[in-house]
Structures are given as C-alpha cells and as structure tokens.
Amino acid sequence: MSLSAPAAAVPRAAAAPPGRPSRHGWRRARTAWLFLTPFAALFTCLYLAPIGYTLYQSLYEQHRSGLGLAEPTTSFAGLGNYLTALGDETFRGSLLRVLLIGAVQVPVMLGLALGLALLLDAKQTMFKRFFRLAYFLPYALPGVIGAIMWSFLVAPRLSPISAAASRLGLNLDLTSDGMLAPVIGNMLTWGWTGYNMLIIYAALQAIPAELSEAARMDGCSAFGIAWRIKVPMVRPALVLTTVFSVIGTAQLYNEPSILHNVAPNLSSDYTPIAAAYSAVNAGNFNYAATQSVILALLTLVLSFGFLKFVQRRGSAL
C-alpha cells in the first residue's frame, strides 16, 4: 500500500492554474503599472503625440486661392511634400551643410575633449579642480549668450581677430561665405568640449588604478598607458558622446541665428531647422513638418548607423 497521498487529494487552490499568473503576480504587475502610468502618460502626451501629429501634418498640403485672403483648403498630398522637400535645392544644401560641419567639428571636438580628460586624469597634473571648472565653464553659459559673445568677436568692425590679422597685412573677414562654417564649428567646439570632457573624465575615474600601476612597472610610458589602456576602456563614453554630438549638430540653430545679425550673407535657411522655421513663418506648416520629419529620419539613420558600425567593429576585435 502506497504511503503517498493521491494526486486528487491535493487542494486545487494551492497552485495557480497553468498559464495564469498567481494572485501575488497580479499584485506586483498592478504595482508596476501604477508607477509606470505617470511616465507613460507624459511620454505619450509630450513625445509620441507631437511626433504623430507632425507625421500627420506632413501628409497634407494647403492651397491658397486669389490673393491669399480666403481660408486655405487642405488636401491629402501623400508623399508629395517629401518629394518637394528632397527636390528643393535650398533644403538639400542645408542638410549637406550640417553634415559637413558635423563631419569636421565632431571629431575635432571629441579629440580635444579626450585630450583634456586624459590630462586631468594624469597624476602629474596640478590644480585639477581649477582646470576642470575652467574647461566646463563655456558649457555652463547659456548657448545664446555664447553665440552673442562670439558674434562680437567675429563682427567685421569689432573683431579683435580681424584687427590683429590686418596688422600683419592680412585681410581676414570672419563673416565671409567661406568662413561661416568654420566660425560656427568653432562656436560649437568652444561650447561643448567641456561637457564631453566631463563624461570622458568620469569614465576615466572608473578605471582601476592597478592597471596603470602594473603597466608602469612593466616599463610602459605615460603615453602608452593612455593610448593602450585608458582610451580603449573609455570607448563606451566616446560612443555616447559621439551619438550626442551627432544629434546636437543636426539640431543646429542658435549659433547661425545669432550670427546672422553680424553676417547678413548668412541665409535664413542655413540649417534644416532654420529652413523649417522659415516655412513656419511663411505659414506653410505642412512643409515645415515634412522638413522636420526628414531631418529626424536622417539623424536616426546616422545615430543608429554609427552604433551598428561600432558594435560590428567591437565584435570583430
């Protein structure tokens, strides 16, 4: 005779039915949703809803008749606005301009940020707190204030740089067409190098000191320690700052807008966001939405493309 109880004698309430969560699991899920609901509501209202409305607006176009005094009529355009925007030479020029500025400015800025972070992390560096604050100070200033300051430094009649160049017999106009992109790139580098430096410096602080000590005992120089140990270990921070810089360059607006006051030759649609803002001022909201969507898609492709490239390089190594 078996001493074990039959299976039918086990009470059914002791275990939850298969495929269904227990009462304790329902309570945990309900608690999680209660905490997530405020974030989800704000995320939907302030992020997803504007994106959805922008996509919706980009699929329609307005028609004005006569002198434009009557109410405009709206009709479905499909991808017509996108074809118009991609065929617009001015808008394509603004996209290419931002890409060229980012292709030069972002590597230079991140190279400077990495170099400054490595200098701050070196044992021989003195007055680290002072230099850390000094490097970060340009970012602490509002971007508009920094742009106004630089606009005075490059204005043809006020620029001390142009005055110094004239004493050397050089005619340097920092607001000429050929100098606008370097000046804007310099403004971006000045304002954001300290921010990226702090991110990289924080990553350097997380590296165990024993690694550098072991390399130093093996006869590795300070440059070798920085290049072969520190730089590879702050690679995630470099990837993060690169993605942030790509997104920030695509959103370029303040610097050209302020610089336009001292450089009238700088067009009102110098950047894609400036072009979309000009379309808004002209009352063409659907076309502005289309330009915004194209810029967002381009930024998304560049950011995720860079991440995928870095991941493949990392897996290959």
Buried (B, 14 or more C-beta within 10 A) or exposed (E): EEEEEEEEEEEEEEEBEEEEEEEEEEEEEEEEEEEEEEEEEEEEEEEEEEEEEBBEBBBBBBEEEEEEEEEEEEEEBEEBBBEBBEEBEEBBBBBEBBBEBBEBBBEBBBEBBBBBBBBBBBEEEEEEEEBBEEBBEBBEEEBEEBBBBBBEBBBEEEBEEBEEBEEEEEEBBBBEEEBBBEBBBBBBBBBBBBBBBBBBBEBBEEBEEEEBEEBBEEEBEBEEBBEEBBBEBBEEBBBBBBBBBBBBBBEBBBBBBBBBEBBEEBBEBBBBBBBBBBBBEEEBBBBBBBBBBBBBEBBEEBBEEBBEEBEEEEEEE
